[in-house]
Amino acid sequence: MTRRDFIQRASALAVLPLIPAISFESLAAAKVPLDDPAAKALRYVEDATLAKRADKMGVAAAEQVCSNCRFYITANAEGDYAPCQLFQNRLVAGPGWCAGWVPTA
């Protein structure tokens, strides 16, 4: 082993403690809690019929649900829940709603 190789490997090993430990449980998507600050700020509810909403972008209020929002990732759906980009890809209810709702393109 050359001195250059030794320094490169030692440098790489020195960085390891700086990388946070990641557990597989933390990688699993979790549902957005209703008391989450972001959920409160965006008035997120799991049942859109409970939300006070208005017609938006040419879509009637009654038709606005998470499952037809641009930020809802249907490809990764888990039952009635799927990741939402507005909530850092945590799971939201398909029949839910939040103030960040935008129609799909």
N, C-alpha and C positions, 0 to 999 in steps of 0.2 A: 504494500500500500504506500502510495506516495504521500508526501506531506499535504499536497493540494487535495487529494481524496479525503485524507483525515480531517482537514478543516471543513470541507463541504459536508461531510457526514456529521461532524460535531455540531455544525451550525444548524443542520436540519433537526437533530435531536434536541438542541437547545430550545427550539420553537415549540416542541410538543406540549410542554406544560401550559403554554399560552392558549392552546386550542381547548375550548370548553368541552367537557364530556357530554356526549349525546347518548341518551338512552332511547331504545326503540319505542318505548311507551310515549315519549315526547313527540315522536314522529307521527304517531297516529293522530288523525284529525279529531278535534274535540268540538262539541257543539258550542255555539256562542251563548254564554250565560246572559239572561235577560238583565242582570244587574251589572254587566260589563259597562265601563264608561263609554266605550265606542257604541255599544248597543243603545245606551240611553241617549247619547248625543244624536244618533240617527233614528231614534224612536222605533227601534226594531221590535217587532212582535212576531210570534210564531203563527198567529192566525190573523190574516189580513183583514178579516171582517171586523176585528176589534180596533183597527187603526182608523184615525181620522185622516182621510186622504182626499185629495181633490184631483180633478182631471189634470193630466200632465202630459205634455208633448203629444197631444192628439189622442191619448189613450184614456178611456173612461176609468175613473177611480176604482170601480168594481173589478176591472180587468188587470189591475196592477198587483202582481204577486212575484215573489222571489224567483219562481221557476221560469218567468218570462222576462227576467231582468238581464241586462248585458253582463253584469258582474257575477252571475250565478254560473258555476262551472258544471254543467250537466254531465260531462264525460266522466266525472269522478263522483257521481251520485251514490249515496249509501241509503237506499230506501227513499224516504220522503225528504232526506237531507242531502245537501251537496255543499262543496266549498264555495265561499263568496270572497271575491277579491277585495271588497271593502273591509272585510273583517280578517285580513291576513290569512285567507284561505281556510278559516275555521268553518265548521258546518252551520248552515242556516236551513230553516224549514222551507220546503218548496212552496207551501201555501202561505208563507209569511210575507212580511213587507217591511221596508224601512224607507226613510226619507231620501236615501241615495238612489232609489229605483230609477233606472233608465231603460227604455225599451230596447230589445235586441235589434240589431241591424237588419 
